């Protein structure tokens, strides 16, 4: 309270002093400009000068706020244009999703003009141009995307590669993706696209080299990865046998050594390897592979292939197959194999028994064919013909329904072997 009183008292004293000073000597100010003059007292002149200074300051302050700051006029116009560009970009993306490629490209192109980040506009405009089948425009927009953002080179290359893949241009896509991969672009999408490009080129060696990275980055679900791995190594095995017979067998051995250990136990891979060994005449080695595989896991298809092995000691081979029968009496493929081995050992009766047992468990065109040719050789052409006919009908399952003539054979003469 005392401070306020003291301030008021000092202000009053200063006011009285100023008034006394003005009355004692008001002073004189003359301002002349051309033919115009203005006269006033010193104190009024000082007051006018003060007001003029304040007015100039206020005008300058207003101009400054109009051209700068978050609420400036320039900023207001810029914000309005940015909002308009954002709306155009959104509409362009909607049009692209709806499949209106021409409209999408037009909206995206207009939206890129006042967009702080026009990269997405150029990339999506390039995709629209692909849909419109205008390759020159694709290049134009992708180049614009690269110029718009210095760090977008990888994104541009990936987009260009993806468009090449869509067009079935696997070689061009692979070249771009390999470059992206070498520059550090090893993320899953690049690797997956590279897998697609190599698959399109049927470059199984490059795909095999890519497998470790696909597994490391978990690009594919586990089951899909196993399927791809099986396909690649299966193709490489088949590719290795394209040379001369002796050379092809060596290549096949080397290729099999490169197959991952877990995949070597895969039933489909084992069957493929055994089939190729048999094609190359390596029956003894095929027999070893089959026995080793069956010790680990029983596989009916592998047993079936055992019947194709031409051994130097057929009785021993037959005895080996019969030793499996105790635990697999209901395996039709094992019985088919035993029939073939018995026939190779010229045990015709045993062969017939095994074939018929296999037929009773599982009727197949293959078993019918074996029975047909065995019975034909045994002098039973009619029964053989019945089996042949049944096997042929199994193969031709898509015959249309047609009216048939009356049977010429009496029911008593028909063969009943079922």
Secondary structure, DSSP 8 states (H G I E B T S, - for coil): -HHHHHHHHHHHHHHHHHHHHHHH----EEEEETTEEEEE-HHHHHHHHHHHHHHHHHHHHHHHHHHSSTTSHHHHHHHHHHHHHHHHHHHHHHHHHHT-HHHHHHHHHHHTTT-TTTHHHHHHHHHHHHHTT-HHHHHHHHHHHHHH-GGGHHHHHHHHHHHHHHTT-HHHHHHHHHHHHHTT--SHHHHHHHHHHHHHHT-HHHHHHHHHHHHHTT-S-HHHHHHHHHHHHHHHHHHHTSS-HHHHHHHHHHHHHTS-HHHHT-HHHHHHHHHHHHHTT-HHHHHHHHHHHHHHS--HHHHHHHTT---S-HHHHHHHHHHHHTT-TT-HHHHHHHHHHHHHTT-HHHHHHHHHHHHHH---HHHHHHHHHHHHHTT-HHHHHHHHHHHHHHH-TT---------SS-GGGS----
